[in-house]
């Protein structure tokens, strides 16, 4: 047997011009950098949005950071729980729901993001972290399912059930430019 892993289209997913991407994202979603990005259907509990929102709340409280959290994806089973968690957040104004994101818009969202967060409880492969890395976006990734193997040492690993660990990773990538750059380079 020869195993051929999933791949991405490098003509679309590449670093591009981050400033141009930020302008596109700003005009399309009024989303301003810096922001953490999570692209996934809004499914509770499998995609782990609620713990990410809890971690984001702790991050904002501890750091006073201006970073936002952008959640892209359509509502799915349990989405009402995710929307409720965001609405009850003391930082609700900093949590943005982008809705379904068209395929052609993905590269600019990755390029403009300060970091991509993928706290999923399980993934069969996990293309979004690979797409983010190809666009020059540092990644925080769950260690569940295939993700540890897929991202290797090119991402900051988190236990998706540990809110404090997710919070620490958000803090690291929002404050440590050396770590951000090393993950960007490793991601390529």
C-alpha positions in Angstrom: 0.0 0.0 0.0 1.1 3.5 -0.7 -0.5 6.1 1.6 -1.2 9.5 -0.1 -2.1 12.1 2.5 -4.5 14.9 1.9 -3.0 18.0 0.5 -3.8 21.6 -0.4 -3.8 23.7 -3.5 -0.7 25.9 -3.1 -1.8 28.2 -5.9 -4.5 29.4 -3.5 -3.1 28.7 0.0 0.2 30.7 0.2 1.4 33.7 2.2 0.3 36.3 -0.3 0.3 39.9 0.9 -1.0 40.1 4.5 -1.8 43.9 4.4 -4.0 43.3 1.3 -5.7 40.4 3.0 -6.4 42.5 6.1 -8.0 45.2 4.0 -10.2 42.6 2.2 -11.2 41.1 5.6 -11.9 44.5 7.0 -14.1 45.5 4.1 -16.0 42.2 3.9 -16.6 41.5 7.6 -15.5 44.7 9.4 -13.0 42.4 11.1 -9.9 44.1 12.4 -6.6 42.6 13.2 -5.4 41.1 15.3 -7.8 38.2 15.7 -7.8 34.5 16.5 -9.6 32.6 13.8 -11.5 29.3 14.0 -13.1 27.9 10.9 -15.5 25.0 11.5 -19.2 24.3 11.5 -20.8 25.5 14.7 -21.3 22.1 16.3 -21.5 21.5 20.0 -19.8 19.8 21.7 -17.6 18.1 19.0 -16.0 21.2 17.7 -15.3 22.6 21.2 -16.3 26.2 20.6 -17.6 26.7 24.2 -14.3 25.8 25.8 -12.6 28.1 23.3 -14.9 30.9 24.3 -14.2 30.2 27.9 -10.5 30.3 27.2 -10.9 33.6 25.2 -12.8 35.1 28.2 -9.9 34.2 30.5 -7.3 35.4 28.0 -9.1 38.8 27.7 -9.5 39.1 31.5 -5.8 38.2 32.2 -4.2 40.3 29.4 -6.6 43.1 28.5 -5.6 42.3 24.9 -7.4 43.9 22.0 -7.4 40.6 20.1 -10.8 39.4 18.8 -12.1 35.9 18.2 -13.6 35.2 14.8 -15.7 32.1 14.3 -16.4 31.1 10.8 -18.9 28.4 9.8 -22.6 27.6 9.5 -24.8 26.6 12.4 -25.0 22.8 13.0 -26.2 20.6 15.8 -25.9 22.4 19.1 -25.1 25.8 17.6 -27.5 27.5 20.0 -25.2 26.5 22.9 -22.3 28.2 21.2 -24.2 31.4 20.4 -25.5 31.5 24.0 -21.9 31.1 25.4 -20.8 34.0 23.2 -23.7 36.2 24.1 -23.1 35.6 27.8 -19.4 36.5 27.5 -18.2 39.7 29.1 -16.3 40.1 25.9 -19.3 39.4 23.6 -18.4 42.4 21.4 -15.0 40.9 20.7 -16.5 37.5 19.5 -17.5 37.6 15.9 -19.6 35.1 14.0 -18.7 35.2 10.3 -21.3 32.6 9.1 -20.5 30.4 6.2 -17.2 31.3 4.6 -17.0 30.8 0.9 -14.1 28.8 -0.3 -12.5 31.7 -2.2 -12.5 33.8 0.9 -10.5 31.3 3.1 -7.0 32.3 2.1 -7.5 36.0 3.0 -9.0 35.1 6.3 -6.0 33.0 7.2 -3.5 35.6 5.9 -5.1 38.4 7.9 -5.5 36.4 11.2 -3.0 36.8 14.0 -3.4 33.0 14.7 -5.5 30.1 13.8 -7.0 28.1 16.7 -8.3 24.5 16.1 -9.5 23.1 19.4 -11.6 20.3 17.9 -12.3 17.2 20.0 -11.8 14.9 17.0 -10.7 15.2 13.4 -10.1 12.5 10.7 -7.5 14.7 9.1 -8.0 18.5 9.7 -7.3 20.5 6.5 -7.9 24.0 8.1 -4.7 24.0 10.1 -2.7 22.9 7.1 -4.3 25.7 5.0 -3.6 28.2 7.7 0.1 27.2 7.9 0.5 27.4 4.1 -0.9 31.0 4.3 1.7 32.0 6.9 -0.7 31.9 9.9 0.6 30.4 13.2 -1.6 27.6 14.5 -2.8 26.4 17.9 -4.1 22.9 17.4 -5.8 20.2 19.4 -3.9 16.9 19.9 -6.9 14.8 19.3 -7.6 12.4 16.4 -5.1 12.8 13.6 -4.2 16.5 14.4 -1.0 15.9 16.3 0.4 13.9 13.3 -1.0 16.4 10.8 0.5 19.5 12.3 3.6 17.9 13.8 5.9 20.4 15.5 4.6 23.2 13.3 1.8 24.2 15.8 1.3 24.9 19.4 -0.4 21.8 20.8 -3.3 22.0 23.3 -5.4 19.5 25.1 -8.9 20.5 23.9 -10.4 19.8 27.3 -8.1 22.0 29.2 -9.3 25.6 29.2 -6.2 26.9 31.0 -4.0 25.3 28.4 -6.0 26.9 25.6 -5.8 30.3 27.4 -2.0 30.0 27.8 -1.7 29.2 24.0 -3.8 32.3 23.1 -1.6 34.4 25.4 1.6 33.0 23.9 0.7 33.7 20.3 -0.6 37.1 21.1 2.5 38.2 23.0 5.5 36.2 21.8 6.5 37.4 18.4 9.6 35.0 18.3 7.3 32.0 18.9 4.8 33.3 16.3 7.6 33.6 13.7 9.1 30.2 14.5 5.6 28.5 14.1 5.1 30.4 10.8 8.4 29.2 9.4 7.8 25.6 10.7 4.3 25.7 9.1 5.7 26.2 5.6 
